[in-house]
């Protein structure tokens, strides 16, 4: 206690006036709340987005595997004589578009369009393929479907919802507005 008294004695006169210590305390609390709170909220936002963008089990990793399987379906289908070229072109365009993984919402929309195009191509190609091509198509289609199931069961949307709930609660909503921390997009 004596140390605190000594420190107080050394303060400039203006700091000893009534209200100044209280104001300094309020400023320190606000800096702590908004400064440290903003850094924590930003870190939480980054870790939530990591579930979409990075790691072996991220949405991006599974989308890349699904895109690869779809490209393989197209490659096999191209070898089938007299196959509807429009279906091949639509499937290729959908696969090319699916490579845009810039945001969860965009990736989801591209995934849906790719699924529609690949299913149409697969269903038609399977009826015209020879036995070997049918086996190859079925194998790649199974991988394509499997990755779709993994994407639908991903924990990312739950993580995004948990983040959004915290980000939209008081005082995080104010801190988020000051720090520019936006809600997490859903893969939906």
C-alpha positions, 0 to 999 in steps of 0.5 A, a space after each residue: 500500500 505504501 508503494 501506491 501512496 508514493 506513486 500517487 504523491 509523484 503524480 502531477 497535480 492535475 491527476 490528483 484532482 477529483 474526476 481525473 482518476 475516474 476518467 483515466 479508469 474509464 478510458 483504460 476500461 474502454 481501451 481494454 474492452 474495445 482494444 483487447 475485445 476487438 483483437 479477440 473478436 478478429 481472432 475468432 472470426 479468423 479461426 471460424 473462416 479457417 474452417 472454410 478455407 484452410 486445413 485438410 478437413 475444410 470446405 475448400 479441401 473437400 470442394 477441391 476433391 469434389 471438383 477433381 472427381 467431377 473433372 474425372 467424370 467429364 474426362 471419361 464422358 468425353 471418350 463416349 461416342 456421340 455423347 451430347 456435347 451440350 451436357 459436356 460443355 455445361 458440366 465443364 463450365 460448372 466445374 470451372 466456376 466451382 473453382 471460385 472458392 472466394 467465399 462460403 456462399 459463392 462456393 455453395 452456389 457453385 457447388 449446387 450448379 456443379 452437382 446439377 450439371 454433373 448429375 445430368 452428364 453422368 445419367 446420360 453418359 452411363 446409358 451410352 458407356 461401355 462396361 469399362 467406362 461404366 465402372 470408371 464413371 461409377 467410381 468417380 461419381 461415387 467419389 463426387 457424391 461422397 464429397 457432397 455428403 461430407 460437405 453437407 455434414 461439415 461443422 463449418 455452418 455450426 461454427 459460423 452460427 456460433 461466431 455470428 451469435 457471439 458477434 451479434 451480442 452486446 458488446 461484441 456487436 459494437 466492437 465488431 462494428 468498430 473493428 470491421 468484423 463482419 458476420 461469417 457467411 454460411 456454406 448454404 
